[in-house]
């Protein structure tokens, strides 16, 4: 069983920055692509970013492209989401998840098999 634990959320003013972390248990972290998703109140969960097993390939939702950066440290079993130029519409619970596919990554949440508990990000205007 894999456990994913997010941290780093909080309250920040518009234009500010936060860095989210997601620590994974187990010894297979480097074998899987990872993703970040978010869910705002009253809205469906949406894809934010994904990163391949080695970190060589990343993919972003259009809404965060140029502002957010996903990265990973396989030696620390951790994936990160650096969020800059935050906007009030970025307010959501942010989740990390493990991609269940053999290669690549995907924006489809149904293809991710393990999820963290989420961390709240609130951006004030």
Secondary structure, DSSP 8 states (H G I E B T S, - for coil): ---EEEE--EEEETT--EEEEEEE-SS-GGGS-EEEEEE-TTS--EEEEEE-SSS--EEE-TTTTTTEEEEEEGGGTEEEEEE-S--GGG-EEEEEEEE-SSSS--S-GGGEEEE---EEEEEE-
